[in-house]
Amino acid sequence: MTKLLLVFVGGGLGAVSRFLVTTALAGKLGNFPLGTLAANLIGSLLMGLVVGILADRADSVRLFVAVGFLGGFTTFSSFSAETLALIQNGQLFAAAINVIVSVAAGLVACAIGLKLGGVQ
């Protein structure tokens, strides 16, 4: 139960932080999603730092920061860290498949969701 609470609180703080970043940057470059880009890049940077710094730390700190906060802030950070881990382990094909499938299938899934939701 403690683990779930750590992820829950961290995720809530991460989601609020993402909202603040995207709201602050909304409209700065016209319709370009600068806030989302910023959140994804900041989250990826922080995930790299967290994975490096917290590698030898307690599981509870990692759960709160990496899984909770950064998971609520951006899932792109997890995607980036996992893809880099594949590359560092010499699994280049798996890394490439992860990038291609995640992006392409994500776009297709979103398009299907929009269609099912009534957006043409």
C-alpha atoms as one frame of an Amber mdcrd trajectory, in Angstrom:
protein
   0.000   0.000   0.000   2.865   2.392   0.768   4.264   1.886  -2.725   0.918
   2.745  -4.294   0.664   5.882  -2.176   4.144   7.013  -3.232   3.291   6.568
  -6.904  -0.114   8.226  -6.419   1.240  11.347  -4.713   4.230  11.626  -7.028
   1.991  11.168 -10.070  -0.386  13.879  -8.905   2.458  16.330  -8.384   3.899
  15.418 -11.773   0.562  15.936 -13.523   0.089  19.341 -11.898   3.647  20.286
 -12.875   2.997  19.275 -16.470  -0.175  21.384 -16.498   1.776  24.389 -15.217
   4.518  23.979 -17.836   2.112  23.514 -20.736  -0.091  26.381 -19.588   2.868
  28.727 -19.196   4.089  27.955 -22.728   0.715  27.765 -24.489   0.587  29.913
 -27.604   4.247  31.007 -27.421   4.914  29.549 -30.873   1.456  29.720 -32.387
  -0.152  26.279 -32.544   3.122  24.400 -32.022   2.856  22.224 -28.871   5.818
  23.876 -27.133   4.538  22.991 -23.665   4.309  19.293 -24.475   7.729  19.334
 -26.105   9.199  21.121 -23.089   7.579  18.675 -20.648   8.851  15.697 -22.634
  12.407  17.042 -22.863  12.527  18.172 -19.223  11.072  14.819 -18.157  13.611
  12.907 -20.213  16.482  14.913 -18.754  15.172  14.393 -15.229  14.661  10.664
 -15.855  18.290  10.334 -16.904  19.386  12.156 -13.764  17.079  10.111 -11.556
  18.158   6.786 -13.015  21.793   7.747 -12.527  21.524   9.350  -9.103  18.952
   7.025  -7.566  20.396   3.778  -8.913  21.645   2.842  -5.449  18.878   4.546
  -3.448  15.822   3.182  -1.734  13.052   1.796  -3.861  10.591   4.239  -2.273
  12.493   7.301  -3.533  12.685   5.859  -7.044   8.982   5.003  -6.985   8.017
   8.511  -5.872  10.276  10.393  -8.284  10.705   8.194 -11.370   7.478   6.216
 -11.495   5.189   8.728  -9.781   6.341  12.268 -10.460   7.980  11.735 -13.841
   5.271   9.266 -14.857   2.677  11.958 -14.169   4.817  14.653 -15.780   5.536
  12.681 -18.949   5.594   9.068 -20.051   8.001  10.102 -22.772  10.730  10.088
 -20.132  10.146   6.382 -19.461  10.114   5.668 -23.175  13.425   7.519 -23.573
  15.099   5.764 -20.639  13.915   2.317 -21.735  15.002   2.868 -25.331  18.436
   4.073 -24.212  18.755   1.017 -21.974  18.119  -1.194 -25.004  20.777   0.707
 -26.978  23.290   0.499 -24.126  22.666  -3.260 -23.895  23.452  -3.611 -27.585
  19.847  -4.334 -28.525  19.750  -1.862 -31.414  17.047  -3.687 -33.336  14.771
  -3.798 -30.292  15.439  -0.097 -29.654  14.570   0.787 -33.250  11.398  -1.313
 -33.114  10.427   0.357 -29.830  10.844   3.834 -31.357   9.063   3.036 -34.613
   6.188   1.085 -33.080   5.696   3.497 -30.169   5.490   6.546 -32.406   3.672
   5.032 -35.393   1.259   2.876 -33.386   0.689   5.719 -30.936  -0.358   7.999
 -33.784  -2.590   5.317 -35.280  -4.157   4.521 -31.887  -4.831   8.206 -31.278
  -6.404   8.569 -34.741  -8.629   5.545 -34.062  -9.589   7.000 -30.676 -10.492
  10.311 -32.291 -12.560   8.520 -34.917 -14.346   6.404 -32.277 -14.901   9.590
 -30.286 -16.655  11.224 -33.203 -13.870  13.467 -34.530 -13.482  13.226 -38.273
